[in-house]
């Protein structure tokens, strides 16, 4: 691919099209155009994914495309470039972009917004890359949904006892919100599928949640986390606290103890598995290390409360902004991470986008005032399967159906654009009437396999 045709107007370059990038571009595209400039958004994907709904995609409650927001449809006045930024030289105000065909080109800018988000954080565990899969992309959620359902159907048909156990075993590593929601939704859907089988029952399912710490879901109070553990165990999910994954070579897992006793570091269980899902944390997109910005120890860009990037001496860098998961944004409420920065979540990213867009516009064009970002967390909500949930709304914990309703209500309203809200809510109404469709699709990774087989000349059998 040759260098795309780019506008020659002064450019606000938005790096990343997730929550932050989408909202910043949407807020600025018309305003910047009035002043003779243009907003350019660069992202490898042509859509933004609303990640809190990934577990519901895996559980069959939401259609995958409904949790994506197409850039082209909602950023009509933004210049869209499909590719990934591999480096930024702010001294010359130039970004290097790798296109979808692997060819690189440069994009000049006047202002840059670092909104590249986070990627899955992994550890050097043997075999993990080959055996596991993350939960950051809608493509991963679709694959997991279809894979788990296919394995249940396989187990229903096989007479191999060991193969059946392996097929019905699903391991989720990571006991944060993402891991708990993932295993809850998957197991809930798997039970529905197992009830329709001839030779297996829901009791045959083996779902295990592996967490290295003595507590899951650090965002909620200890008593609420304990309730979630008991709830999951009552459903047949094996919650293994103070346990880590030590090896996953050839999909043979070895679990090691993290307890502070004589067993620490020892292998406490090992088995084969067909489904290994990794949700043990995220990290700032490492792309920011290929820039001349000031990066703190956790790999995030250093910014002030106004979301302006700062150099090593604490001075504001003109024309450079950052927020979301890729920025170490000061938390002025004092309720953030131990280093007094904002927790990397969608709640902050969406609100930071509005402050960043207003501050950039005020700084560049002198319209409006520059303000600090400060947001008191509204709490946290999590779905634990259909009709089940847990939540902390401000200071008040909720469990069960009310928490599930709060989860759906909050995220249903938070997903960007009215059009996507309508699709999600109408899907839930359809589900309430017609029931949940948990069936998976086959061969999505190789959809042309049957055609290739049909189009390949067959050899005639040898004459006897």
Secondary structure, DSSP 8 states (H G I E B T S, - for coil): --------S-EEEEE--SHHHHHHHHHHHHHHHHTT-EEEEEESSSEEE-GGGHHHHHTTSS-GGGGEEEHHHH-TTSEEEEEEEEEEETTTTEEEEEETTS-EEEEE-SEEEE---EEE-----TTHHHHEEESSSHHHHHHHHHHHHHHHHHHHH---HHHHHHHTEEEEE--SHHHHHHHHHHHHHHHHHHHT-SS--GGG-EEEEE-SSSSS-TTS-HHHHHHHHHHHHHTT-EEE-SEEEEE-GGGEEEEEE-SSSTTBTSEEEEEE-SEEEE-S-EEE-GGGGGBSS-B-TTS-EEB-TT-EEE-TTS-EEEEEEE-GGGEE-B-TTS-SSTTSB---SHHHHHHHHHHHHHHHHHHHH--S----------EEEEE-STT-EEEEETTEEEETHHHHHHHHHHHHHHSSSHHHHHHHHHHHHHHHHH-------S-STTTTHHHHHHHS--------
